[in-house]
Structures are given as C-alpha cells and as structure tokens.
C-alpha cells in the first residue's frame, strides 16, 4: 500500500458470474469471491525510453521487468509500463474487472493478448477516491489468452500524489462501493454547506461576527471534503477546478485552518481568558494564510517542504487549540467546552486516519475516511452550532439580567424611579388612546426615620424589603409598583378609577 492515499475497500462480497451450461442445464452457482484482490506487478526499466505497445505487450521485453513496490510510486515520472499477474479468468467466480489506481488525471491503459495478438482493454468507468486518486475500471474479456500477463501503461503528468496500485474485483461490487462512497460524501457535503449557508444568512439578522466565521469555516470544510474525496471533480461547477489538482484541497484546508483560528478565539471568548492567547490565534491565522499562498511554490520543487511545514503547523495548532480550550472550559467557559468536544472528535479521527495511512493498511483507512472522517466533520459542525446557540442563550440571559438590574431597585426588587416614571408615561399614553382611566397610589411609611435611628440602617433596609410582599399581594398582575425614593413607593393601577 502507499503513503498519503487510499486503496479502495469494497463493502460486502462481490457477485460472481455463473458459468455457461449446456442448453436446458442449469449451471451450478459459483462460490463467492473476495470483493477485491491486489495484483502483484513488475515494472519495466525505461532507461531507453518508452518502447511502445507492441514490444512490451508482445512479450519481447520480458526479461527487463523488475519487482514493483507500490509504496512511494507516486514519485515516478513519465510513462511507466507494468506487468500484471492476473488469476485464471476461466475459474468459477473469477473477478470480472481490473482496477488500475493512479492520479485523477494520470492516464491508464491496459493491454492483453487474444490469440497471440495485442488488444487494448476497454475502460468502463473511473471511480474517484481520497487523495486525488482514481480507480479506472477495465473489463476483462473471457477470451483473453490464458496464462498471459496483462500490461499497464501509466502516464505520469506533473507532480503525482497517488501511488500506483492494481487489483481485480467484480463489476457489481465495484459500482456498489463507488455509489455508497459517493452518497456518504454527497450527504456530508450537503449537510456542511447547508449549515454554513444558514449561518451566513443569520448574519443578515444578527450582528455577530461568529456567524460569518462559522459559515466560512464549514463552507471551506465542505469544499475540502468534496475535493479530497475526489467526488467534487465530477460535480457541476466544482469540476471546473479539476485542472488545479491537489491545490483544490491543500489550499482550502489551510484557509479553513485560518478561519478556525479566528472562529475559536471569538467563540470561546479568549480575549477574556488571555489577551496574549487571543493575539496568538490571530497570528496563527495569518500563518495559515501564508501557508495557503505558498502552495504556488510547489511548481518550483518545494512540494515536500511545504507539506512538512504544513503538517507541523497542523499538529502544533491542534494541540495548542485543545489545550487552550480545555483551560478556558475549566475556568467556566461553556462555549469553550462545546468547541473542545467537537474539535477533539475531529482531531481524533484525523489523527487515527493519518496513522493508519502511514503505518497500517490503506484499505482500512478508506473506511475511516468515508465512514469516520466525513461524518465526524458533520458532527463537529452540529456540536459547534449547538455551542453557538448555547452562547447566544447565555448572552440573552446575561442581557436580560443586566436590564432587570438596571430597571429595579437593588434593595426592594421593585422598579426604580426612572423606570417607574417611564412605565407611568407609557401607561397614560396607551390608556388615553383607549379612553380608559389610570390611578396612582402614593405609599409612605410613617415613622421610618425612628427605625433607622433606634435600630440602625440595616433594620430599616429590612423593613423596606418586608413591606413589598404585603403590597404586591393586594395588586393585580397588570399593576406596577416602584420605589419613588426613601420610604416612598408608587403604585400604578392600570384601568382603575378613583
């Protein structure tokens, strides 16, 4: 298997083709075959250049093929010939198609022999996979010469990012796998883009910069997923970016990281947590923008350096973000807690997938990419959306509490004098238009000064607070009571005459 890309993984068992029987005789069912089987290959030494189809596929260069290692083959340049050992196609349950994995724009051709003559196999369809790879599906005619190898010619154009790989499978299983993967990516892309557009539209109503940052972040995440999975290159409009190849996911992932830095510092209120940390996230966002722009240097041979710097930045910033949000959450920041859960989920899936790609089986990593990474991105978007809602609710509660404190008397809990007069003016205007009366009660506590002088001001304050409940017990819900000053209270009786 190869580094950085994914080898296809078939769900379920492939469907075998029944052998043809005599007229009126039902053929016995073929035993099930593996969904996908990797093919051993040997590569041709091209020191003298491309010899052409006839000498290679005709078998005259048989002694010049050497063992081929798939891992690292993305570094191969130019046109490459490979010899493939194919199982006996006459056996029951033999696979019906051959899959050649290469880059999405790296042309693949397969040749065999029929009756000693060289023939080209027909390409049926191209199935996109993660990392800019594509499985080109070739039909395996049953009348090819038994025991004769197949020959693949791969044209490596530009800087390829995909290792070569060859396998055999059933056509039904291959198409089912491709359709299942396409559905997963389409659903995840649609969910991410819908949530992003909703956040951008909410910004038209609520003047909070969290919403455009959220929308930008997950719109870029959706584009990254579409292009990195390869599906976006086959969709309307998005397919226009096909000539840009790996730029379509390397640039969005860097811009998305910059948007994430700006989002998390606002979402978690990091300015209150630490002004220095708040500014650090701003500088980190700028660094990611520079990283996105530096991708143009790939054309000058700096691809490996940019990838190394980018990986180091992503790893360091992920750990830094988790640490900061954890500390902010421990200090009582609920929004940081929401982001911590979402970011931990996303980073864990990305980390596990990367390790599996580097040190494990890439076909297992494909299951993580489609059924782990893609859903985790949607789950992160949902969790952060819940966090935004929780943050807005907390702000509303705080604002309501602040307004209540601004309108009420701190000692007695009734309306203060400015708010009382404002309510009285509004009631008078409203009731005057409707032709209804309004009455006002002035309530003064007798001998209140004696309480302060003999028992102290604390006892006087307790006395003022104690008289509110008996007064409110005699009022209607539509009536308003406020403290006018000192021991004086005013009650507005809506719709009541003398």
SEZAKE-824886 format. One line per 8 residues: number of its first residue (from 1); their letters; for each residue y, x, z of C-alpha. Coordinates in steps of 0.25 Angstrom, whole numbers. Layout:
N
NUM> A> Y:X:Z | ...
end
This chain:
498
1> XXXXXXXX> 0:0:0 | 14:4:-2 | 26:6:7 | 38:-3:7 | 32:-14:-2 | 21:-25:0 | 8:-27:-7 | 4:-41:-10
9> XXXXXXXX> -4:-49:0 | -12:-61:-5 | -13:-74:4 | -27:-80:4 | -39:-76:-4 | -38:-75:-20 | -44:-85:-29 | -56:-79:-37
17> XXXXXXXX> -59:-83:-51 | -73:-90:-53 | -82:-82:-63 | -84:-90:-76 | -98:-96:-77 | -107:-102:-88 | -103:-116:-93 | -107:-126:-83
25> XXXXXXXX> -110:-116:-72 | -100:-115:-60 | -96:-101:-57 | -99:-97:-43 | -86:-95:-35 | -81:-81:-34 | -79:-74:-20 | -65:-73:-14
33> XXXXXXXX> -58:-60:-18 | -47:-53:-10 | -33:-58:-13 | -29:-45:-17 | -35:-31:-19 | -28:-18:-21 | -32:-10:-33 | -34:6:-32
41> XXXXXXXX> -25:13:-42 | -23:26:-48 | -10:31:-54 | -8:39:-67 | -2:53:-67 | 10:51:-76 | 14:65:-77 | 15:64:-92
49> XXXXXXXX> 22:50:-92 | 17:36:-95 | 5:38:-105 | 5:23:-109 | -4:11:-108 | -15:16:-118 | -19:29:-112 | -18:24:-97
57> XXXXXXXX> -25:11:-99 | -35:16:-109 | -41:25:-98 | -37:39:-105 | -29:44:-93 | -40:40:-82 | -40:54:-76 | -25:54:-74
65> XXXXXXXX> -25:43:-63 | -24:47:-49 | -25:39:-36 | -13:30:-33 | -7:27:-19 | 1:14:-19 | 10:18:-7 | 22:25:-12
73> XXXXXXXX> 20:22:-26 | 34:15:-27 | 39:30:-29 | 32:31:-42 | 41:31:-54 | 40:27:-69 | 28:21:-76 | 15:23:-68
81> XXXXXXXX> 0:20:-72 | -10:16:-62 | -25:13:-64 | -31:2:-56 | -45:-1:-52 | -48:-15:-53 | -60:-22:-47 | -71:-28:-57
89> XXXXXXXX> -64:-40:-62 | -77:-47:-66 | -81:-48:-52 | -81:-62:-45 | -68:-65:-38 | -60:-53:-45 | -45:-54:-44 | -38:-60:-56
97> XXXXXXXX> -25:-52:-56 | -20:-38:-53 | -7:-36:-45 | 2:-24:-48 | 13:-21:-38 | 25:-14:-41 | 40:-16:-41 | 46:-29:-45
105> XXXXXXXX> 52:-22:-58 | 41:-12:-59 | 33:-16:-72 | 18:-16:-70 | 8:-17:-81 | -8:-17:-80 | -17:-13:-91 | -32:-14:-93
113> XXXXXXXX> -43:-13:-103 | -50:-24:-111 | -61:-20:-120 | -56:-6:-119 | -42:-10:-123 | -30:-9:-115 | -24:-22:-111 | -12:-26:-102
121> XXXXXXXX> -14:-36:-91 | -5:-48:-90 | 5:-49:-79 | 5:-63:-73 | 16:-63:-63 | 24:-54:-53 | 23:-57:-38 | 35:-51:-30
129> XXXXXXXX> 32:-45:-17 | 40:-38:-6 | 48:-25:-8 | 51:-27:-23 | 36:-27:-27 | 29:-36:-37 | 15:-39:-40 | 13:-40:-55
137> XXXXXXXX> 0:-49:-57 | -8:-45:-69 | -20:-54:-74 | -34:-47:-74 | -41:-51:-87 | -56:-53:-84 | -59:-46:-98 | -54:-32:-94
145> XXXXXXXX> -63:-20:-95 | -72:-20:-82 | -70:-7:-74 | -58:-3:-82 | -46:0:-73 | -32:-6:-75 | -19:2:-77 | -6:-2:-72
153> XXXXXXXX> 7:3:-77 | 19:2:-67 | 33:5:-72 | 41:10:-60 | 56:8:-63 | 67:13:-53 | 64:15:-38 | 52:6:-35
161> XXXXXXXX> 50:1:-21 | 36:-4:-23 | 23:3:-22 | 12:0:-33 | 0:-8:-30 | -11:-15:-37 | -21:-26:-33 | -30:-37:-38
169> XXXXXXXX> -29:-52:-34 | -31:-66:-38 | -20:-72:-46 | -20:-85:-37 | -19:-77:-25 | -8:-68:-30 | 0:-80:-35 | -2:-87:-22
177> XXXXXXXX> 2:-75:-14 | 15:-74:-22 | 18:-88:-21 | 16:-88:-6 | 25:-76:-4 | 36:-82:-13 | 36:-94:-5 | 38:-86:8
185> XXXXXXXX> 49:-79:2 | 56:-91:-4 | 55:-99:9 | 61:-87:17 | 72:-84:7 | 76:-99:7 | 76:-100:22 | 84:-88:24
193> XXXXXXXX> 94:-91:13 | 96:-106:17 | 99:-101:31 | 109:-91:26 | 116:-101:17 | 117:-111:29 | 123:-100:38 | 133:-97:27
201> XXXXXXXX> 137:-112:25 | 138:-114:40 | 149:-103:40 | 158:-113:32 | 158:-122:44 | 157:-112:56 | 166:-99:56 | 155:-90:62
209> XXXXXXXX> 152:-77:54 | 138:-78:60 | 134:-88:49 | 139:-79:36 | 132:-67:43 | 119:-75:45 | 119:-81:31 | 122:-67:25
217> XXXXXXXX> 111:-61:33 | 100:-71:29 | 104:-73:15 | 102:-58:13 | 89:-58:21 | 84:-69:11 | 88:-61:-1 | 81:-49:5
225> XXXXXXXX> 69:-57:7 | 69:-62:-7 | 71:-49:-14 | 62:-40:-5 | 50:-50:-7 | 53:-49:-22 | 54:-65:-23 | 69:-64:-25
233> XXXXXXXX> 67:-57:-38 | 60:-69:-44 | 70:-80:-39 | 82:-85:-47 | 95:-77:-45 | 89:-68:-35 | 81:-62:-47 | 94:-57:-53
241> XXXXXXXX> 93:-45:-42 | 79:-41:-48 | 85:-28:-54 | 90:-23:-41 | 76:-22:-36 | 76:-16:-21 | 91:-18:-20 | 89:-33:-18
249> XXXXXXXX> 82:-31:-5 | 87:-17:0 | 102:-22:-1 | 100:-36:5 | 92:-30:17 | 104:-20:20 | 115:-31:18 | 106:-40:27
257> XXXXXXXX> 105:-30:38 | 121:-29:38 | 122:-44:39 | 112:-44:50 | 120:-33:58 | 133:-42:56 | 126:-54:60 | 119:-49:72
265> XXXXXXXX> 132:-44:79 | 139:-57:77 | 126:-66:80 | 123:-58:93 | 138:-57:97 | 136:-42:98 | 151:-40:100 | 150:-45:114
273> XXXXXXXX> 137:-37:116 | 143:-24:112 | 155:-21:103 | 149:-8:99 | 135:-14:94 | 143:-25:87 | 150:-14:79 | 137:-7:77
281> XXXXXXXX> 131:-18:70 | 144:-19:61 | 142:-4:57 | 127:-7:55 | 130:-18:45 | 139:-9:37 | 128:2:37 | 119:-8:31
289> XXXXXXXX> 129:-12:20 | 130:3:17 | 115:3:16 | 114:-8:6 | 124:-1:-3 | 117:12:-2 | 105:5:-10 | 112:9:-22
297> XXXXXXXX> 109:24:-19 | 94:20:-22 | 97:22:-36 | 100:37:-33 | 87:40:-26 | 91:36:-12 | 82:25:-10 | 73:32:1
305> XXXXXXXX> 85:36:9 | 91:22:8 | 78:16:12 | 76:25:24 | 91:23:29 | 89:8:27 | 76:8:35 | 82:16:46
313> XXXXXXXX> 94:7:47 | 86:-6:47 | 77:-1:58 | 88:4:67 | 97:-8:65 | 85:-17:68 | 82:-10:81 | 97:-10:85
321> XXXXXXXX> 99:-25:82 | 87:-29:90 | 91:-20:102 | 106:-25:102 | 102:-40:100 | 92:-38:111 | 102:-33:121 | 112:-43:117
329> XXXXXXXX> 102:-54:119 | 98:-48:133 | 113:-49:136 | 113:-64:134 | 116:-65:119 | 107:-77:114 | 111:-74:99 | 106:-60:100
337> XXXXXXXX> 93:-66:105 | 91:-74:93 | 94:-63:84 | 85:-54:92 | 73:-63:89 | 76:-65:74 | 79:-50:72 | 66:-46:80
345> XXXXXXXX> 58:-55:71 | 63:-50:58 | 63:-35:62 | 49:-36:67 | 44:-42:54 | 51:-32:46 | 46:-20:55 | 32:-24:55
353> XXXXXXXX> 32:-27:40 | 38:-13:37 | 28:-6:46 | 17:-14:38 | 22:-10:25 | 23:5:29 | 10:7:37 | 2:-5:34
361> XXXXXXXX> -4:-14:23 | 7:-19:14 | 0:-32:10 | 0:-36:25 | 15:-32:25 | 17:-42:14 | 12:-53:23 | 22:-49:33
369> XXXXXXXX> 33:-49:23 | 31:-62:17 | 26:-70:30 | 33:-61:41 | 46:-55:36 | 51:-67:27 | 48:-78:38 | 54:-69:49
377> XXXXXXXX> 67:-68:41 | 68:-83:41 | 64:-84:55 | 75:-74:59 | 85:-82:51 | 81:-94:59 | 82:-87:72 | 95:-81:70
385> XXXXXXXX> 100:-95:65 | 96:-101:78 | 103:-90:85 | 115:-93:77 | 114:-107:81 | 112:-103:96 | 124:-94:95 | 133:-106:89
393> XXXXXXXX> 128:-115:100 | 131:-105:111 | 145:-103:105 | 147:-118:105 | 143:-119:119 | 152:-108:123 | 163:-114:116 | 161:-128:122
401> XXXXXXXX> 160:-122:136 | 173:-114:133 | 180:-127:128 | 175:-134:140 | 181:-123:150 | 194:-123:142 | 195:-139:144 | 191:-140:158
409> XXXXXXXX> 196:-137:172 | 187:-126:177 | 187:-131:192 | 184:-146:190 | 178:-146:176 | 187:-157:170 | 197:-156:159 | 209:-146:162
417> XXXXXXXX> 223:-151:160 | 225:-147:145 | 212:-153:141 | 215:-165:149 | 229:-167:142 | 223:-165:129 | 212:-175:131 | 222:-185:136
425> XXXXXXXX> 231:-184:124 | 219:-185:115 | 215:-198:122 | 229:-204:122 | 230:-202:107 | 216:-207:104 | 217:-220:113 | 231:-223:108
433> XXXXXXXX> 226:-224:93 | 215:-233:98 | 224:-241:107 | 217:-238:120 | 222:-235:134 | 221:-222:141 | 223:-219:156 | 225:-207:164
441> XXXXXXXX> 221:-205:179 | 228:-194:187 | 220:-190:199 | 226:-181:210 | 218:-176:222 | 226:-179:235 | 228:-168:246 | 221:-158:237
449> XXXXXXXX> 230:-147:242 | 225:-149:256 | 211:-146:252 | 216:-133:245 | 224:-129:258 | 213:-132:268 | 200:-130:261 | 204:-120:251
457> XXXXXXXX> 205:-120:235 | 190:-119:233 | 189:-132:241 | 200:-138:233 | 193:-134:220 | 180:-140:225 | 188:-153:228 | 194:-154:214
465> XXXXXXXX> 180:-152:207 | 174:-162:216 | 183:-173:213 | 179:-173:198 | 166:-179:199 | 170:-192:206 | 182:-194:196 | 172:-192:184
473> XXXXXXXX> 163:-202:190 | 173:-213:188 | 177:-209:174 | 171:-213:160 | 166:-203:150 | 178:-206:142 | 188:-202:153 | 193:-188:155
481> XXXXXXXX> 196:-180:167 | 204:-167:169 | 211:-159:179 | 226:-160:177 | 230:-150:188 | 227:-146:202 | 220:-158:209 | 225:-168:198
489> XXXXXXXX> 215:-174:188 | 218:-183:176 | 208:-193:170 | 210:-199:156 | 204:-213:155 | 201:-216:140 | 204:-230:136 | 207:-235:150
497> XX> 220:-243:154 | 226:-244:168
end
